Amino acid sequence: MDVRKFTWADLPKLTTLMGLANPSAEGLNTEERLAEDLGRPGLHPEDNCALFEEGGDLVAASLIHPELLISRAVLEMWAHPKHIGPSLQSTVVQKAIFHAKSMGSRVLHVCVSPSGPWPVLVEKEGLAKVRTYWLMRWQEPSLPLVEVPEGLKLGRYRPGNAEELTVIQNAAFGGHWGFCPNTPDEIAYRAEMSISPHDGILLLRSDAATVGYCWTCTLGDVPHSTGVISMIGIDPAYRGKGLSRPVLLAGMEYLRSRDVQYVQLDVDSENTPAVKLYSSIGFKVVEELHWFEASL
């Protein structure tokens, strides 16, 4: 087996591999979408994406997301369904562990579906399950009214808001498991991606500051599009005031205006307040996602 680094000329074949490895994402894996994802600041796919080939055919790929600010790396991996097996999977994981260690990470995390082919293999390679996330979905006929508390107002993201959105996001998620603080450049880039229209990034403001936000994304095309609550956060100084509900509902209202089939999000199963909020609105658990960890 030949292992080499990604080049941008490999974009078409990597897109094809990802579609084969995850057929449920049909319509979402396009060259344009993948180019956007790989172009994110700090990702450096030419260094951090490995391609695994047999006889000139691409049979697997891995992508390491460096998060050195918190001394960790996050692994994504894909394997061709006709070639997947213990030997190939083991090679992919071992190469990823070596690469993550060489970049100075102290821990490697990977998220896999328990119903997929990876959990048993990653455990054999020494990774331990450390967290369960839930994929939750909302598909109700109606949505509760958005009631913004007095003294606050909802606004939409506009170019130039990246700094304030960075501040509120880092404040809201500081200390949460697996969160790596963002930079304004990273936030600005994400806000310009095709899945993330500016009007779908809602900012909850007081006269003095941004106190919360809901960042939505839209995947796929109508009538088969999916609305995603990507991030929702409240400034720690404003927690306990019931602000998460109105800003979440505002995000969902926007997604419904885009004629999405349903709205989904993922949440740490140990985040009891968030799970309680989502369940109260009608979100239901449809899938588990398991996070595994290797200490490097």
N, C-alpha and C positions, 0 to 999 in steps of 0.2 A: 504493500500500500504506500502510495506517495502522499506526503503531507506538505502543504505549502501555504503561503500567505495569500490572502485575498487581494485581487487587483480590481479596479473598476470595470475592466473588460469582462470580469466574471459575473457581473450583475445579472444578466439574463439567466445563466444556469443556476445561480444561487436562488433567484426568484422561483424558478421551476422546482428546485429541491424543496423549498419551504412550502410550496403548494402541495406537493406530494406527501410531505411529512405531516401536514396539517390540513387535510382536505375540507374540514369543517369551516375553514377560513376562506373558502372559495370566493373570489371577488375582492378580497382584501389584500391578497399578496400580488401586488403589481410592481413592476420595475420602478415606477414613479414613487410609490409608497416606500419601497425598500430603500431607494436612494435618499429619501428624506430622513428615514430612520438612521441610516448609516452616516449621514452628514451631521449628526448632532455634535455640538462642541464637546471635545474631550474624548470622543469614542475611538477615533483613529482606527478604522477597520483594517487599513493596510498593515497595521501591527497586531491587532487584537482579534481578527477573524481568521480562523484556520480552515482550510479546505482539505478534505480527505478523498483521494481519487484511487480508483482501481481500473486499470486499462484505459485511462483517459476519461473515465466517467466519474462525475461527482456523486459520491455515495453518502457523504456526511459533511457537516460543517458545524463549527462552534464559534461563538462570539462572546468575548469577555468584556463586560462593562466595568472599567476601572472606577472605583470610588475610594481613592486613596486618602481622602480627607477623613474617612472613618476606617481606614486600613482594611477595606474589604473589596472583593471583586464579585460580580454577579455573572453567572454563566447561562447562556442560552445555547441550545444544541438541536440539531435536526439530523435525521437519518432517512435515507431512501427506504421505503417499506419493503422493497425486494431484496435489500442488502442488510437490513438491520439484524443484529445478532450480538451475542455476548462479546465476541472478539472485537468487532467494530466499535461497539458501545464503550468497551473498556479502554480502547485506544483513545477515543475522543475525550473521555473523562480524565484519563491520566495526563494527556497532553495539556488539558485545561488547567489541571492542578499545578503542573510544572510551570506553565506560563503565568498563572496568577501569583505563584510564589516568587518568580523571577522579577515581577514588577513591584514587589514589596508589600503585597497584600498579606495580612495575617489570617484572613478567613475567606473562604469561597462559599458562596451561596448559589443554589440552583432551585428553581421552582418547577415541579413536575406534576402531572395528573396521576393520581393513584391508579387509574384505570389504564394508563399507558404503559409502554415498554421499559421505562427508565427507572422506576423506584427500586426494584430489586437489584439492578446493576449498580446504582450509585451507592447503595448500602454495602454491597460487596467491595466497593472501592474505598470504603472507610468513611463515607459521609453519614451523618446521623440526622434523622428527622427532628427539626427543632420548632416548627411552626405549622399550623394549619390555617389557611385562608379559605374563605367561602366566596364563591361566585354567586351573587344574589341578583335576581331578575324581577322586574316590575312590569306587569302587563294587564293593568286594570282598565276598565272602561272610562273612569273619570279620576280626576286628581283634586285633592283638597285645594281650596283657595289659598293663594299666597298672601299672608298678612304680615307686612313689614312693621316692626315695632316703631312707635313714635320716636322721632329724633334720628331715625336712620333712613337711608334711601339706597336703592339698588342702581348700580351703574354697569356699563359694559366696558370691557377692556378696549383700550385704544393704544396705538403705538406711542411710546413714551411712558406707559404704565408699568414697564417691566421691573423697574426698581421697587416700586411699592408692592407689586405682586410677589417679588422675591422675598421681601421683608416679612410679609404676612405668612407666606408659605413656610419659611424657615422657622418663624416663631410658633406657628400652629403645630408643626410636626417635630420640633426639637425634642429629642429624647424618645421618640417613638422607635420601636424596633425596626431596624433596616433602613431608616431614613438617612440619606446623605444630603446635607444642605446644598441648595442650588445657588448658582451665580446669576446675575442679571442677563448675561449673554445666553445662558442655557434657557432661561425662561423666555427671553425674547425670541429665540429660535423656535421653541416649541409652539409659541403663540402664532407663528407664521406658517405652521404646517397645514397641509390641505385638510386634515381631519379636524382642525381646531379653529373654526371661524371666530373672529373677535367677539361677535355678539353672543357666542356660547360660553364666554368667560365672564361670569358675573361677579361684581365686586360690591360688597355690602359696606357702606360708608357712613360714618358720622361726620359732623362738620369738621372734626379735627384729623381724622385718620381713616384708613381702610381697616375694618375690624373683622372682616370675614370674606370668603370667596367660595365660588363653586365653579370648577373648570370642567366643562363638558367636551366630548368629542363625538363625532358621527362617523361610523364605519360603514362602508358599502354604499350602494345606491338604492334609492326608493324603487320598488316597494319592499326591498329586502334589507334595508339599512338598520343598523343597531345604534341606539343611543347609549353613550357611556358616561357615567359620572367618574371622571378620572381622578379628581381630587376635590375635597371639600374641607375647609379649615376655618377655625375661629381663633382670633387673637386670645391667648391665655387670659389676658386681663378682662375679657368680655365673656368668658365661659360661665355657664350656670344661669344665663339669661334667656335661654330658649332660642338662640339665634341660628343654630344649625338647621332647624326645621324650615324656616322661611327661605333661607338661601338655597337649601337642597330643593325645595319645591319650585323655586324660581328656575333652577337649572333644568329640572324635569319638564317644566312648562315650556321652556325653550325647545327642548328635544322633541316634545310632542308637536310643536309647531313645524318641525322638520319632517313630520310623518314617519317617524321611526316605528319599527315593528314592536319594539319593547325597549326598556331602559335597563341597563345592568351596571354592576359595580363589583369590585372585590374588596373584602374587608378581613382584617385579622379576627379570627374567631374569638380571641381573648379580649377584643375591644368591646366590652359589654355595652357601654353607652351608645356606640355607633350601631351595633347590631340591634339594640332596642329601638333606636330611631328608625332605621331602615324597615324593620319588621312592622312598626306602627303605621307606616305609610303603605305597606302592602308588598314589600320586597320579600321574595322567598328564595331559600337556598336551592340552587340547581346543580351545584358541583363543588367538590372540594379540591383545593390545590395544596400540595405539600411542599414545604421548604426544607431542603437538606443543607447541611453545613459540614465543611471540612476545615479543621484548624491547620494552618500552614506553618 
